């Protein structure tokens, strides 16, 4: 138990983080909050803990101001202002902005989100490996079959270091505004809402140090691979 308490204390002391810039096909933004909507943790770097909060959409404080362009099939990354200093999965969702809506002010409420990638846990002989842990850039490939158009792209890092009970997971998230070109004719899905996609009691939002888990799956729907 003493070792567990030390691990929890060390994890709690690690720096929090925010995702405030993106990388489009290898080219990184130089300024924060360019294509990324400014989040409420722009100063404190805290995560969202209430999965029933509207903050689960984009955690945004201000409307968007700029939109990046990316071609379907290219890589899109998010830059953490420090590093992803808490273990847990990192996932990516997209929501298509209606043609009649202004991307800067559009509120992605309702069943509009589909999961496009998940950097999940990897089972090892001695426990678990978390590929996104300590990374500064986390990325995914925009599916080639995703239809062209304007999207919000949502990144989330689910920190499990204090998730021994429901409500303990800390979710670090933000949304970037992008326009996808050269897309295909795919039908992304399943579509989910934030809040609504997760429950605080979901197994993917709970982590026990002892006994060691024998299986783990990140929360949310299946990844749409196009």
Residue pairs with C-beta under 8 A, 6 or more apart in sequence:
4 209
4 210
7 209
8 161
8 162
11 86
11 161
11 162
12 161
12 162
14 85
14 86
14 161
15 45
15 82
15 83
15 85
16 41
16 44
16 45
16 46
16 47
16 85
16 86
16 170
16 172
17 45
17 80
17 81
17 82
17 83
17 84
17 85
17 157
17 172
18 39
18 41
18 42
18 45
18 80
18 81
18 172
18 174
19 36
19 78
19 79
19 80
19 81
19 155
19 157
19 172
19 173
19 174
20 32
20 33
20 36
20 38
20 39
20 42
20 79
20 81
20 174
21 28
21 29
21 30
21 31
21 32
21 34
21 36
21 78
21 79
22 28
22 29
22 34
22 35
22 36
22 68
22 76
22 77
22 78
22 79
22 176
22 178
23 29
23 75
23 76
23 77
23 78
23 79
23 137
23 139
24 68
24 69
24 70
24 74
24 76
24 178
25 70
25 71
25 74
25 75
25 76
26 75
28 77
28 79
28 137
29 35
29 68
29 79
32 38
32 42
32 81
33 42
33 62
33 65
34 65
34 66
34 68
35 64
35 66
35 67
35 68
35 176
35 177
35 178
36 78
36 174
36 175
36 176
36 177
37 58
37 60
37 62
37 63
37 64
37 174
37 175
37 176
37 177
38 60
38 61
38 62
39 58
39 59
39 60
39 61
39 173
39 174
40 55
40 59
40 60
40 61
41 47
41 59
41 172
42 61
45 81
45 172
46 170
47 157
47 159
47 170
47 171
47 172
47 173
48 55
48 56
48 59
48 170
48 171
48 172
48 173
49 167
49 168
49 169
49 170
49 171
50 56
50 167
50 200
51 171
51 195
51 198
51 199
51 200
51 205
52 195
52 200
53 195
54 109
54 195
56 171
56 173
56 194
56 195
56 197
56 198
57 107
57 108
57 109
57 154
57 175
57 194
57 195
58 108
58 152
58 154
58 173
58 174
58 175
59 173
59 174
60 174
60 175
63 104
63 105
64 103
64 104
64 105
64 177
65 104
66 177
67 103
67 150
67 177
67 178
67 179
68 176
68 177
68 178
68 179
69 178
69 179
69 181
70 76
70 142
70 178
70 179
70 180
70 181
71 142
71 180
71 181
71 182
72 142
72 143
72 144
72 145
72 146
72 148
72 180
72 181
72 182
72 183
72 184
73 141
73 142
73 143
73 144
73 182
74 141
74 142
75 139
75 140
75 141
75 142
76 92
76 139
76 140
76 141
76 142
76 153
76 176
76 178
77 137
77 138
77 139
77 140
78 137
78 138
78 139
78 155
78 174
78 176
79 136
79 137
80 135
80 136
80 137
80 138
80 157
82 136
83 134
83 135
83 136
84 90
84 132
84 133
84 134
84 135
84 136
84 138
84 157
85 133
85 134
86 133
86 157
86 159
86 160
86 161
86 170
86 172
87 130
87 133
87 159
87 160
87 161
88 130
88 132
88 157
88 158
88 159
88 160
88 161
88 163
88 169
88 207
89 118
89 119
89 120
89 121
89 130
89 132
89 157
89 158
89 204
89 218
90 118
90 119
90 132
90 138
90 155
90 156
90 157
90 158
91 115
91 117
91 118
91 119
91 155
91 156
91 158
91 218
91 220
92 115
92 116
92 117
92 118
92 140
92 153
92 154
92 155
92 156
93 113
93 114
93 115
93 116
93 153
93 154
93 156
93 194
93 220
94 113
94 114
94 116
94 146
94 151
94 152
94 153
94 154
94 188
95 108
95 112
95 113
95 114
95 151
95 152
95 154
96 112
96 147
96 149
96 150
96 151
96 188
97 103
97 106
97 149
97 150
97 151
97 152
98 106
99 149
103 150
103 152
103 177
104 177
106 152
108 152
108 154
108 175
108 194
109 193
110 193
111 191
111 192
111 193
111 196
112 191
112 193
113 154
113 191
113 192
113 193
113 194
113 197
114 188
114 189
114 190
114 191
114 192
114 221
114 224
115 192
115 220
115 221
115 222
115 223
115 224
116 140
116 142
116 143
116 146
116 188
116 223
116 224
117 140
117 141
117 223
118 218
118 220
118 223
119 131
119 132
119 138
120 216
120 217
120 218
121 128
121 129
121 130
121 216
121 218
122 128
122 129
122 130
122 131
123 129
123 215
123 216
127 212
128 212
128 213
128 216
132 138
132 157
138 155
138 157
142 180
143 184
143 186
143 188
143 224
143 225
143 226
144 183
144 184
144 226
145 183
145 184
145 185
145 186
145 226
146 180
146 183
146 184
146 186
146 188
146 226
147 180
147 183
147 184
147 185
147 186
147 188
148 180
148 181
148 182
148 183
149 179
149 180
149 183
150 177
150 178
150 179
150 180
151 177
151 178
151 179
151 180
152 175
152 176
152 177
152 178
153 175
153 176
153 177
153 178
154 173
154 174
154 175
154 194
155 173
155 174
155 175
155 176
156 171
156 172
156 173
157 171
157 172
157 173
158 169
158 170
158 171
158 204
158 205
158 218
158 219
159 169
159 170
159 171
159 172
160 169
160 205
160 206
160 207
161 170
161 207
162 168
162 169
162 170
163 169
163 170
163 205
163 206
163 207
164 206
164 207
164 208
164 209
165 206
166 200
166 201
166 205
166 206
167 200
168 206
169 200
169 205
169 206
169 207
184 226
186 224
186 226
188 224
188 226
189 224
190 221
190 222
190 224
192 220
192 221
197 219
197 220
197 221
198 204
198 205
198 219
198 220
199 205
202 219
203 216
203 217
203 219
204 216
204 217
204 218
204 219
204 220
205 219
207 213
